[in-house]
Amino acid sequence: MRYRFLGALCVPLLLLGNACDARSLSLNEAVEMALAENTELRITQKGEDKAEALLREQKANKRVKVSASAAPRISKSTDSARAISAGLGFTATYSIYDGGKHNANLESREIGVRSAILTTQRQREKLKFDVTKAYYNAVAAKETEKVRRETVNKYEAHLKNTTDLYNAGNKAKIDMIRADVELSNAKENLIKAENSYEVALTTLRNHINIDRNEPLTLTDAFQIVPFKMNMTDCLSHAFQNRKDLMTARLSLEQKELAVKSAKAAYQPTLDASFGVNPISATFEPNSSHNSSWDASVNARWSVLDGGLIKAQVDNAIAERDEAKLNLEKQEESVDLALRQAYMNMREAEARLETNSLNVKKAEEEAFIEYEKYKAGAGTMLEVVDAEEALTRAKLNYILAETDYVNSRAEVENVMGLGLDDAEQMAARNMNMTIKDSAVPKDEKVSKTR
C-alpha cells in the first residue's frame, strides 16, 4: 500500500511540474518482475496443483477403503417395555483386479502432472515475449515522441523566421500562415505520440503487475543484435523444444491410455471385502450383545450391456484420433508462425540499413531547403516537403528497429527458447510467494512431484 500511495502521489506532482523520481526499468528487470508477479501466470500455475490433486485422487482409488456405520435405536410399543439398542460395524474393501483400468488412469494422471508443468513453462516463455514486445513498443513510442517534438521545435523556429521575414517585407503573408498551419499539425501529432507512449507504458505496467500510476523510465534502447541461425535450424529447435508441442504429444499418450482404460471394461473385476457386522448391544429391558464378521471375494463381469462398453471404447478411439490431428495441426501452426516471424525479421533487418541512409539524405535535404528559403531562393512548399520527408524517414527507421527487435523476440519465442538463470530464479520466487500465501506458516504440506 505504501508503494501504491507514493505512485499515486507522483501523478499530481508531475502534472504540477514538480520533480518526482521515476523507477528506472531495464528490459531484463521488466521480464523478471513479470515472471514473479504476473496474475495470468499465477492462474496458469494453479493447473499444476490441480493435476497433482487428481494424481493423488487416482492413487487413493487403489488403496484399502474402510467405512464405518452406526445405528443407535430406541423403541416402545403399546403394552411393551422400552427397548434401547445400538449397532456399530466396519467394512474394508480392496480392488484386486480391474482389467488394467487403474494403472492406465494412474499413468494418465502422472502425464497430466508433467503436462501442467510444461504448460506453466510455456506460459512463462510467452509472458517473456509479451513483456519484451511491450517494452520495445514503449521504447518506440518514446522515440516517436522525440521525433515529433523535434518537428514541433523546427516549425516553431521556422514560423519565427518567416514572421521576421514577413515583417521585413521579404516574404508574403501566405508563407507565415502556412508555417503556422504546419506548426499546428506538428503539435497535434506530438499530442498523439505522447498519448501512445503513455498507453504503451500502461500495457507494460499491466504485464509486470505494478501500480498502474507509477512513473517509469526505460533505460534500454533497441538492441539490434544480428541473428545468425538459419530457418531450418530454427524449425528443428522448435519441434524439439516447444513446450506446447510436448504437451500435445503427452495429451495423445493420455488418449491412448483412455482407450486402454475403456477396453478394461471388457475384463472381469475382482474385489475383496472384509466386514465386521454391526456389533449389537441392547441396554433395555435386558443387557446383551452379539457380533459377527464375514470376508468375501467378489467377481463381476459384464455379460450384456446393450452396447455401452463398445460405445465408450469407440468414443475413446475417436478422441485419440482427434488428438493426433490436433498435434499435426499444432506442428503446422508452429511451422507457419516461425516462417512468418523469421521472414519478417529478415525484412526488418534489410530495412534498417536502407532507412538509416534515408535519414542522412533527408537531413541534408532539409538543411539545404531551409537555408535556400532564408536566402530567398527557395519556397515554403519545398521547406515543408523536405521537413515532412525527414520526419517520415526518421519514423520509418524507428519502425524498422521496432519490427526487427519484436520479430526477433517472436522468432525466439516460437522456437521455444527457455528462460535464463535469472529469469528462472524470478519464476521460483513466484512459486514461493504462492505457497506462502496459500499455506499457514505452521502447516507442512507434502506434495507429489
JOWOBEL-V637414 format. One record per residue. N is the residue number from 1. OMEGA is omega in degrees with one decimal (NA if undefined). Layout:
n = <N/N>
omega = <OMEGA/OMEGA>
This chain:
n = <1/2/3/4/5/6/7/8/9/10/11/12/13/14/15/16/17/18/19/20/21/22/23/24/25/26/27/28/29/30/31/32/33/34/35/36/37/38/39/40/41/42/43/44/45/46/47/48/49/50/51/52/53/54/55/56/57/58/59/60/61/62/63/64/65/66/67/68/69/70/71/72/73/74/75/76/77/78/79/80/81/82/83/84/85/86/87/88/89/90/91/92/93/94/95/96/97/98/99/100/101/102/103/104/105/106/107/108/109/110/111/112/113/114/115/116/117/118/119/120/121/122/123/124/125/126/127/128/129/130/131/132/133/134/135/136/137/138/139/140/141/142/143/144/145/146/147/148/149/150/151/152/153/154/155/156/157/158/159/160/161/162/163/164/165/166/167/168/169/170/171/172/173/174/175/176/177/178/179/180/181/182/183/184/185/186/187/188/189/190/191/192/193/194/195/196/197/198/199/200/201/202/203/204/205/206/207/208/209/210/211/212/213/214/215/216/217/218/219/220/221/222/223/224/225/226/227/228/229/230/231/232/233/234/235/236/237/238/239/240/241/242/243/244/245/246/247/248/249/250/251/252/253/254/255/256/257/258/259/260/261/262/263/264/265/266/267/268/269/270/271/272/273/274/275/276/277/278/279/280/281/282/283/284/285/286/287/288/289/290/291/292/293/294/295/296/297/298/299/300/301/302/303/304/305/306/307/308/309/310/311/312/313/314/315/316/317/318/319/320/321/322/323/324/325/326/327/328/329/330/331/332/333/334/335/336/337/338/339/340/341/342/343/344/345/346/347/348/349/350/351/352/353/354/355/356/357/358/359/360/361/362/363/364/365/366/367/368/369/370/371/372/373/374/375/376/377/378/379/380/381/382/383/384/385/386/387/388/389/390/391/392/393/394/395/396/397/398/399/400/401/402/403/404/405/406/407/408/409/410/411/412/413/414/415/416/417/418/419/420/421/422/423/424/425/426/427/428/429/430/431/432/433/434/435/436/437/438/439/440/441/442/443/444/445/446/447/448/449>
omega = <-179.5/-178.8/177.7/179.8/-179.7/179.5/179.1/-179.8/-177.3/-174.2/178.8/178.8/177.9/-179.1/178.9/177.2/179.7/-179.8/176.9/-176.2/176.9/178.5/174.6/-173.5/174.0/179.6/-179.8/178.6/179.7/179.5/-178.4/177.2/179.5/-179.6/-178.8/-169.7/-172.0/-175.6/-179.6/177.7/176.9/179.3/179.6/-177.0/176.4/176.5/177.1/179.1/179.5/179.5/178.4/178.1/178.0/177.5/178.1/177.6/-179.4/177.3/-179.4/-179.0/-176.9/-176.2/176.5/180.0/-179.1/177.0/179.6/177.9/179.1/-177.4/172.6/-175.8/172.5/-176.7/175.5/176.5/-177.6/177.2/176.0/-179.7/176.6/179.7/176.8/-178.9/178.7/179.0/-179.6/-178.1/178.7/176.9/177.7/179.7/179.5/179.7/-179.0/-176.8/178.8/178.7/-179.7/-177.5/-177.8/-178.6/178.0/179.5/179.1/178.1/178.0/178.4/177.6/175.6/178.6/177.4/179.2/179.0/-179.8/178.2/178.6/178.4/176.9/179.6/178.7/177.9/176.2/178.7/178.9/178.6/177.6/178.1/-179.4/179.7/178.6/-179.9/179.2/179.8/-178.7/175.2/176.6/176.1/179.3/178.8/178.4/178.1/177.1/177.3/178.7/179.1/179.1/179.5/176.1/179.3/178.1/-179.8/179.9/180.0/175.5/177.9/179.6/178.3/178.5/179.8/179.9/178.6/178.1/178.8/178.9/179.7/178.3/178.8/-178.3/-179.8/178.8/-179.2/-178.7/178.3/179.3/178.7/-179.9/178.0/178.6/178.8/179.7/177.1/178.3/178.5/179.7/178.1/177.7/177.7/177.6/178.3/178.3/-179.6/178.5/178.6/178.9/178.6/179.3/177.1/179.1/177.7/178.2/177.4/179.7/178.6/-179.7/179.9/-176.0/171.3/173.3/178.1/-173.4/179.0/-175.7/178.4/-179.5/170.0/-178.3/-173.4/-178.0/172.7/177.2/178.2/-178.1/-178.9/-179.2/177.9/-168.7/-177.7/175.1/-174.2/-178.9/178.8/178.1/179.3/179.3/179.3/-178.3/-177.4/179.7/-168.6/179.3/-176.8/-179.5/173.7/175.4/179.5/178.8/177.4/176.9/176.9/176.8/176.8/178.6/179.1/175.0/178.0/177.2/175.4/178.8/179.2/179.5/180.0/178.8/179.0/175.7/-177.2/176.1/174.3/-176.5/-179.8/174.7/179.4/176.3/-176.5/170.5/-177.2/-175.8/175.7/-174.0/176.6/178.3/-176.8/177.3/3.2/179.0/179.8/176.6/176.1/177.4/179.7/177.1/177.7/176.5/177.2/-177.9/172.0/-175.2/176.6/178.6/-179.0/-179.1/-179.2/-179.4/-178.4/178.7/179.3/-176.8/-176.5/179.8/177.9/178.9/177.5/179.4/177.9/178.6/178.3/178.8/178.5/176.0/178.8/177.5/178.4/176.7/-179.4/177.7/177.0/178.1/-179.7/179.2/178.0/177.1/179.9/177.9/179.3/-179.4/-177.5/-179.0/178.5/-179.8/-179.4/-178.8/-179.9/176.4/178.5/179.9/177.3/179.5/178.3/178.2/-179.9/-178.4/-177.7/-179.7/-177.4/175.7/177.0/-179.9/179.4/-180.0/178.9/-178.4/177.2/179.1/179.9/-179.5/178.6/-178.8/-177.3/179.6/178.8/176.2/-178.6/179.2/-179.5/178.4/-178.7/-178.0/-179.8/178.0/-179.4/179.3/178.0/-179.0/179.8/-179.6/179.8/176.8/178.7/178.8/178.3/180.0/179.7/179.1/179.2/177.5/178.5/176.3/179.3/178.5/177.1/-179.4/180.0/-178.1/-176.3/178.3/178.4/177.1/177.7/178.3/177.1/-179.5/178.8/-179.9/175.8/-178.7/177.3/-177.5/-179.2/174.3/-173.6/-178.9/179.9/176.9/176.3/177.5/178.5/177.3/176.4/176.1/179.1/-178.0/179.0/179.6/-178.9/-179.5/-178.2/-174.4/-173.5/175.8/-175.4/-175.7/-178.3/178.7/-178.5/176.6/-177.9/176.6/179.6/NA>
